[in-house]
Amino acid sequence: MSAHGPRRTADRRGLSRFTAPRPPREEQCELCGAPLAGERHPHLVDTEKRALACACGPCAQLLDRSGDAKSRFRAVPGRCLSDPDHRLDDTAWDRLRIPVGVAFFFHNSALDRLVALYPSPAGATESELEPTSWQAVLAGTRLAALLEPDVEALLLRRHQGRTECYLVPIDLCYELVGRMRLRWQGFDGGAEARADLEAFFTHVRDRARAPQGSRP
């Protein structure tokens, strides 16, 4: 046996640690480090960092101060509402100057203003809106009056000559951003991204209900 044989075998085994597929990383609570079992877990909005944080149930209950306007952490609610009677026509959409057919809007309490974002290959891209533009959006749907700052968003989709309008949890919007960033190809996104976008909005339509005027 060559004196170098065992060394080469050991080298190959060592190299396999870096070339072999790694198991999926287990998600953890970003506040206490506890493992998060399953795919569904609460999210908190960190208003100071303007970021979403994955949380375990105890941390979400302990830190959520959604009723306090000065609170740092706010739990993302689960409601999803639709407004088929909205008045967002082509003129209102054109005022938004959004280069794609999907956008979402939420009130950022730290900035004390409405923020308009749309998915792109680079992630969530902000659109600089004039006050008259976002006022037209707010005036066009009754969902605007139900929107909770930081944790909920108005989600709009312009598709095949009509506009869909929903109130959704903010984490759902960022899920859409991540999916589009992962699958986007070419100038228009490509067939895979369009199919995933359609599947996403099919899920939203199935989940959305008429407004009840109260948070679940």
GIZI-V178009 format. One record per residue. RES is the residue in one letter. SS is DSSP state (alpha for helix, beta for strand, coil for the rest). PHI is phi in radians with two decimals (none if undefined). PSI is psi in degrees with one decimal (NA if undefined). Layout:
# GIZI-V178009
res=(RES & RES)
ss=(SS & SS)
phi=(PHI & PHI)
psi=(PSI & PSI)
This chain:
# GIZI-V178009
res=(M & S & A & H & G & P & R & R & T & A & D & R & R & G & L & S & R & F & T & A & P & R & P & P & R & E & E & Q & C & E & L & C & G & A & P & L & A & G & E & R & H & P & H & L & V & D & T & E & K & R & A & L & A & C & A & C & G & P & C & A & Q & L & L & D & R & S & G & D & A & K & S & R & F & R & A & V & P & G & R & C & L & S & D & P & D & H & R & L & D & D & T & A & W & D & R & L & R & I & P & V & G & V & A & F & F & F & H & N & S & A & L & D & R & L & V & A & L & Y & P & S & P & A & G & A & T & E & S & E & L & E & P & T & S & W & Q & A & V & L & A & G & T & R & L & A & A & L & L & E & P & D & V & E & A & L & L & L & R & R & H & Q & G & R & T & E & C & Y & L & V & P & I & D & L & C & Y & E & L & V & G & R & M & R & L & R & W & Q & G & F & D & G & G & A & E & A & R & A & D & L & E & A & F & F & T & H & V & R & D & R & A & R & A & P & Q & G & S & R & P)
ss=(coil & coil & coil & coil & alpha & alpha & alpha & alpha & alpha & alpha & alpha & alpha & alpha & alpha & alpha & alpha & alpha & alpha & alpha & coil & coil & coil & coil & coil & coil & coil & coil & beta & coil & coil & coil & coil & coil & coil & beta & coil & coil & coil & coil & coil & coil & coil & beta & beta & beta & beta & coil & coil & coil & coil & beta & beta & beta & beta & coil & coil & alpha & alpha & alpha & alpha & alpha & alpha & alpha & coil & coil & coil & coil & coil & coil & coil & coil & coil & beta & beta & beta & coil & coil & coil & coil & coil & beta & beta & coil & coil & coil & coil & coil & coil & coil & alpha & alpha & alpha & alpha & alpha & alpha & alpha & coil & coil & coil & coil & coil & beta & beta & beta & beta & beta & beta & beta & coil & coil & coil & coil & beta & beta & beta & beta & beta & beta & beta & beta & coil & coil & beta & beta & beta & beta & beta & coil & coil & coil & alpha & alpha & alpha & alpha & alpha & alpha & alpha & alpha & alpha & coil & coil & alpha & alpha & alpha & alpha & alpha & coil & coil & coil & coil & coil & beta & beta & beta & beta & beta & beta & beta & beta & coil & coil & beta & beta & beta & beta & beta & beta & beta & beta & alpha & alpha & alpha & alpha & alpha & alpha & alpha & alpha & alpha & alpha & alpha & alpha & alpha & alpha & coil & beta & coil & coil & coil & beta & alpha & alpha & alpha & alpha & alpha & alpha & alpha & alpha & alpha & alpha & alpha & alpha & alpha & alpha & alpha & alpha & alpha & alpha & coil & beta & beta & coil & coil & coil & coil & coil & coil)
phi=(none & -1.14 & -1.16 & -1.66 & -1.04 & -1.03 & -1.16 & -1.14 & -1.09 & -1.11 & -1.15 & -1.12 & -1.15 & -1.13 & -1.15 & -1.09 & -1.09 & -1.72 & -1.66 & -1.26 & -1.02 & -1.60 & -1.13 & -0.99 & -1.30 & -1.23 & -1.21 & -2.26 & -1.07 & -1.37 & -1.88 & -2.17 & 1.51 & -1.17 & -1.15 & -1.87 & -1.34 & 1.40 & -1.52 & -1.69 & -2.69 & -1.16 & -2.15 & -2.03 & -1.61 & -1.56 & -1.22 & -1.30 & -1.56 & 0.96 & -2.53 & -1.62 & -2.21 & -1.24 & -2.42 & -1.43 & -1.01 & -1.05 & -1.15 & -1.09 & -1.20 & -1.23 & -1.69 & -1.14 & -2.32 & -1.07 & -1.44 & -1.82 & -1.11 & -1.71 & -1.22 & -1.36 & -1.88 & -2.39 & -1.28 & -1.40 & -1.30 & -1.87 & -1.28 & -2.44 & -2.08 & -2.15 & -2.35 & -1.20 & -1.74 & -1.12 & -2.02 & -1.57 & -1.68 & -1.06 & -1.12 & -1.12 & -1.14 & -1.08 & -1.14 & -1.27 & 0.97 & -1.62 & -1.33 & -2.14 & -1.57 & -2.36 & -2.67 & -2.40 & -2.30 & -2.55 & -1.57 & -1.56 & -1.22 & -1.18 & -1.54 & 0.99 & -2.80 & -1.35 & -2.02 & -1.95 & -2.29 & -2.50 & -1.26 & -2.65 & -1.04 & -1.59 & 1.94 & -1.35 & -1.93 & -1.50 & -1.83 & -1.38 & -1.76 & -1.39 & -0.93 & -1.13 & -1.23 & -1.28 & -1.14 & -1.14 & -1.16 & -1.11 & -1.28 & -1.57 & -2.57 & -1.27 & -1.18 & -1.06 & -1.26 & -1.69 & -1.16 & -1.61 & -1.00 & 1.28 & -1.91 & -2.30 & -2.45 & -1.50 & -1.91 & -2.06 & -2.36 & -1.73 & -2.65 & 0.92 & 1.42 & -2.49 & -2.00 & -1.71 & -2.36 & -2.39 & -1.84 & -2.38 & -1.08 & -1.11 & -1.17 & -1.16 & -1.14 & -1.28 & -1.09 & -1.08 & -1.01 & -1.12 & -1.17 & -1.20 & -1.12 & -1.24 & -1.84 & -1.13 & -2.42 & 1.21 & -1.34 & -1.83 & 1.75 & 1.56 & -1.13 & -1.14 & -1.16 & -1.15 & -1.15 & -1.20 & -1.10 & -1.14 & -1.12 & -1.09 & -1.30 & -1.10 & -1.10 & -1.11 & -1.06 & -1.15 & -1.48 & -1.26 & -2.26 & -1.17 & -1.07 & -1.94 & 1.45 & -2.49 & -1.45 & -1.23)
psi=(136.1 & 144.3 & -18.1 & -6.9 & -55.6 & -34.8 & -40.8 & -39.6 & -44.0 & -37.2 & -41.3 & -40.2 & -39.1 & -40.2 & -32.2 & -23.0 & -28.2 & -25.1 & -25.5 & 146.3 & 137.0 & 146.1 & 151.4 & 139.1 & 129.8 & 129.5 & 145.6 & 153.8 & 127.5 & 0.5 & -37.7 & -10.4 & 1.8 & 142.7 & 144.4 & 106.7 & 135.2 & 176.3 & -27.0 & 125.7 & 159.6 & 154.5 & 143.1 & 141.3 & 122.6 & 102.3 & -23.5 & -43.1 & -8.4 & 52.8 & 158.2 & 141.7 & 129.8 & 138.1 & 151.2 & 167.1 & -49.3 & -42.2 & -39.4 & -43.1 & -37.5 & -40.1 & -17.6 & 123.2 & 54.9 & -26.7 & -5.7 & 115.8 & -22.3 & 4.5 & 144.7 & -41.8 & 137.9 & 130.8 & 139.6 & 119.9 & 173.5 & -0.9 & 150.6 & 116.3 & 153.5 & 154.9 & 83.1 & -13.2 & 16.9 & 164.6 & 34.8 & 96.0 & -171.4 & -36.1 & -44.3 & -40.9 & -41.1 & -31.9 & -24.6 & -25.4 & 42.8 & 124.6 & -8.8 & 175.2 & 11.9 & 137.0 & 155.2 & 151.5 & 135.9 & 157.7 & 116.9 & 112.7 & -30.2 & -37.9 & -15.9 & 46.9 & 165.6 & 138.3 & 131.5 & 126.4 & 155.0 & 150.1 & 144.8 & 170.8 & -22.1 & -1.2 & -151.7 & 119.7 & 130.5 & 138.8 & 126.0 & 106.3 & 142.4 & 153.0 & -36.7 & -31.2 & -50.2 & -25.6 & -35.2 & -36.1 & -48.2 & -36.9 & -15.9 & -3.4 & 141.2 & -13.9 & -23.5 & -35.5 & -17.4 & -9.3 & 127.4 & 132.6 & 142.4 & -33.4 & -11.1 & 155.6 & 153.1 & 121.6 & 121.1 & 142.8 & 123.8 & 115.3 & 128.1 & 44.7 & 8.8 & 162.2 & 130.6 & 143.6 & 124.2 & 153.1 & 123.2 & 161.2 & 143.4 & -30.7 & -26.2 & -36.6 & -41.9 & -25.6 & -43.3 & -43.2 & -45.3 & -39.7 & -41.4 & -38.6 & -35.9 & -37.0 & -7.9 & 131.7 & 139.7 & -160.6 & -38.8 & 8.1 & -33.2 & 167.3 & -39.2 & -42.7 & -39.6 & -39.8 & -40.1 & -36.5 & -42.2 & -40.8 & -38.9 & -47.1 & -25.1 & -41.2 & -43.3 & -44.1 & -43.0 & -31.8 & -29.0 & 145.3 & 167.0 & 148.1 & 138.7 & -10.9 & 7.3 & 152.9 & 133.2 & NA)
